[in-house]
Amino acid sequence: MRAALLLSVFFAVTAAFSAQALSDRTQFLDLARKGWVYELRSSMWRPEPKRPPIRINGRDMAGAALCVVGEAPHPHTKAVIDAFRNLVADIFGKPMPMRFAGADLSTCGTGRLMFLRLYSGLIPHRAFNDDLRYMDDSYGIGLSRNRDQFIRSPAQAQTFFGRNGRATHLVVKQPVGLVLSPLEQQFFTSIMIEELYQAFTFGMDILHFDRKAAFASKLEEFPVNLRHLPWDSPMFMEGLLRSNPTGLCQFDIFMMHAVAQAPVERTNSDAFLRFIETRFDDLLGQAKRTISEPTYAQIFDWLCATLD
């Protein structure tokens, strides 16, 4: 097997943070530190002299295209994706092109792409692994040919760094029928926005232990046990929706503006935090103006804690 490097972006430590009322900027900075300042763990890598240096900077995703495969986007799915794309274009100043490429990932081509496989019926394990093998061949990731990977939740994202560049892959469940209940609307909005936001900004999960405290970020998660529940069941949807916000929060928009403007090489760095602290008032004002735009209302959670 050829020498190559596999680096799947996942995080060494999942931070714990109990979101209280955001009464001062210290709590904003604490969330930013827990969500963005982390070390990249690479336990599965093999030496690859041609691999370019790995740099985590959410701004690098600006201008990347979204290639959708599998099922064509459901109208609800498309509305959520379009709202996020418009938000990205507004904040980063670059469009996020999107196209549906059919069933096969190879029709997407290569380059600065974010791959999104949509499904609504059976979990597409085989197609998912075909996607990974195509990315392995195209980007020089170095995945094992003798071991399949599995889809373990209705929505998940992986970013790989290979010798030919970076590849981000999302697989997200979408609705079946055209008429959706309020529960279904919230559920499918929530899982799509979470994967898009984290894949685009490189923010990490933050554990939230106090159920009585309002969430302050889409990155926060309250631990729930949903094992053995069908993903289409109301119990699963309700449980997952209780585990984190249904959409983006003021803090998340604040961080998108920070990622877009920070003159740093890496957004998982103390230099990034110093930029936020220096420009705090300006960034908060920008976040408030963005949230006030009705165009993005469906992808925000209005019950999140805010800093007034």
N, C-alpha and C positions, 0 to 999 in steps of 0.2 A: 504494500500500500504506500502511495506517495507521501512524502513528508509534507505536512501542512499544519496550520494552526487553527484550532477551534477555540473561540472565545465567545461564550454565550453570556450576554449581559444579565447578570443577576447579582444580588447584593449580599455582601458578607454579613451584615448585621441588619435586622429589621428593627427600627427604632421604636421606642415606646413613648407616646405623648398623649396626655389626656387634655383635650381641648376645652378650655374654660372660655369665658367671655374674653374677647381679645381687647383688653383695656389699654395696652400700650404696645409699642413697637418691639419690645423685648420678646414678647410671645411670637410675633411674626418672624423675628430673626431666629428664634428657637425652632420653629417649624421649618424654616428654610434650611437650617443646619441639618436637621434630622432627615429632610427629604432630598437634599442635594449633595451634601458633603459626605461622600462615602468612598470606599476603596473598591476598585474592580477586582473581583476574585476570578482566578483563571486556573482552577484545579485540573481542567481537562486539556490544557494546551500542550502542544509539542513544539520544540524550537523550529522556527521558520525564518531563515535569514532575510528573505525577501518581504517579510511582513512589514508594512509601514508602522510607525509608532502609533499606539492607541491613544486617542484623545477623546474625552467625553465633553462635548459642547452641544447643547440643545439647539443652538443657532445653526449648526451645520445642516439641520433638517429643513431649514427654510428654503423654499423653492423646489424641494423634492416632490416627485409625482406620486400619486396614489394609484396603484394598479389593482383593480378588483377582479377576482376570479371566483370560480364556483358558480353560485347562483347570482343572477342579476339582482341588484339592490331592490329590496322591497321599498315602496314609497315612503314608509316611515324611516327605514334605514337611510335612504337617500337624503331625506330632509335633515336628519341628525348629522350625517357626514357633511352635507353642504353648509350647515350652520357652523360646524367646526372649521371647515375650509375657509369660510368667509372671515371667521375670527382670526385665523392664522394670517390671512392676507392683510387684515387690518393692522394687526400688531407687528408682524414681521416685515410688512411692506413687499412681500413676494407672493404671487399666487401659488396655490397648491393644486396643480392640474390633476384631474381624475379621469380614468376611462375603465370600461368593463372589457376585459380581454377574453371572456369565455371560460372554458373549463380548465385550460392548461396554462400553468404559470409561465411556460416557455414563450408564450405569445406576448408576454410583457416586455421582453428584452432585458437589458441590464442597465446599470448606471445608478443614478441617484433616485432610487425607488423605495417606496414602502408597499409591500405586498399585503393584500387583504383578501383572505378567503372567506366567503360568506356561505352559510348553510342554514337550513331550517329543519331538515328531517334527521336521518341517521348521522351520527358523528362521523365525519369524513377522515377516518384514520389513514386509509390508503392514500387518498389525494394529498393529505397533509405531509406524509412522508415522501411522496413524489415531489412535492414542493421543495422540501428540504434538500433532496438529492439534486434537484435542478440548481438551487442556490449554491450547494456545495461545489458543483461542477463550474458554475459561473464565477463565483467569488473566491474560490480556493479556500474554503472554510476548514475542511478536514474532518467531516463527520464520518463516523463508523458506518461502513456499508453493511455490517452484520447485525446491527441493532436498530430496531424501530423506536421512534418516540411516540408518545401518546398525548392525546388531547384530554386534559384532566378537569377542565372547567368549560362552561359555555362560551367563555371568551378568554383568550390568552395571547400574549405577544412575546416574541423572542428577537433579540438583535445579536447578530454574529459579526465578528470581525475576521476577514480573511485576507490573504495576500493580494487579492484583487479588489479590495474595498469592503464596505460595510453593507450588510443586508438585514433589513427589518421585516419580519413576517408576523402578521396578525391573523388569527382565525376567530371569527365571531358569529355567534348564532343570531338569526334574525327571525322576525315574525313569519307566520304562514298565511293567515287570512288577511283580508283587507280591512275588516272591522276589528279594532283592538279595544280591549277593556282598558280602563285607566291603569290597572295593575300592569298589564302587558306594555302599555306605552311607557310607563316609568322604568320597567325592567329593561326593555331593549334599548332605551335611551341611555340608561345608566351603564350597562356593560360596554356599549360602543364608545361612549365618551371616555370612560376610564382607560381603555386600551389605547385610544388615539392620543389622549393627553400624556400618558406615561411614555408611550413610544416616541412622541414628538419632543418632549422636554427632558427625558431621562430622569424624572423624579422617581424616588423609591417609596415603597409602602411605609406607613407610619401607624403602629398599633395604637388603638384608642380603647382604653379600658373602662372609662367612666360612661356608662350608658345614659346617665342623666345630663351629661355635658353635651352641648351642641357641637356637631362636627364643624371644623374650620377649613377642611380641605378634602378634595376628592381622593387624595392620597391616603387619608386615614381609613383604618379598617377596624371594626369591632369584631373580635373572634366569634364565629358562629360555627356550629357543627351541622352541616347539611348533607353529610354522607348518606348515600343510599336513597336520597330523594330524587325523583325524575326531574330533569331540568325544566320540563314544560309544566310542572305542577305548581299550583298557586302557593303551596307551602314553601317550595324552593324559592320562588320569585320573591315572596314576602320576606323570607329569611335573608336573602342576599341584599334586598333593599334596606333592611334594618342594619346591615353591617357597615355601610358607608353612605355618603351623600348620594342623591340621585343624579346630581349634575355637578358642574364646576362651582366653586365658591369664590368669594372675593380674593382670598389668598392665592388661589390658583391663577387667577387673571393677573394679579400683582406679579406673580412669578413668571408668567409668560412675558410680560413687559420687561422684567429684569433680564431674562434669558436673551431676549431680542436685542437689548441695548448694552449689555455688559461687555466692556473692552478687555476680555480675559481669554486666555487660551483654553481654559477648562472651566466648565460651570460646576464641576464637583470639587471646588477648591475654596480655601479661605479667602482668596482674592475676590471671588464672586460674592462672598458674604460682605466683604468690606465695601464693594460697590453698592450693594443693596442698602447698607447702613448709611452711606454717603448720600444716596439719591432717594432715600426712603419716602419723603413727602411727595416728591414729584411722581414716583412710581405708584404710590397709593392714589394720588389724584387721577392718574391715567387709568388705573383699574376701576375706579368709581365711574369715570366717564364711559368706559367700555361696557360695564354692567348695565348702565342706564339705557343702552341701545336696545330697542325692542327686537331687533333682528336676531339676537342671540338668546332670547328669553327661554326657549325650550331646552337649552343645554345648561342652564343655571339651576342651582338649588337655592331657593330663596330662604330656606330655613337655616342656612349655614351661619355660624358666628361671624361677625364682621368687626372691623376696626373703624369707628366713626370719626 
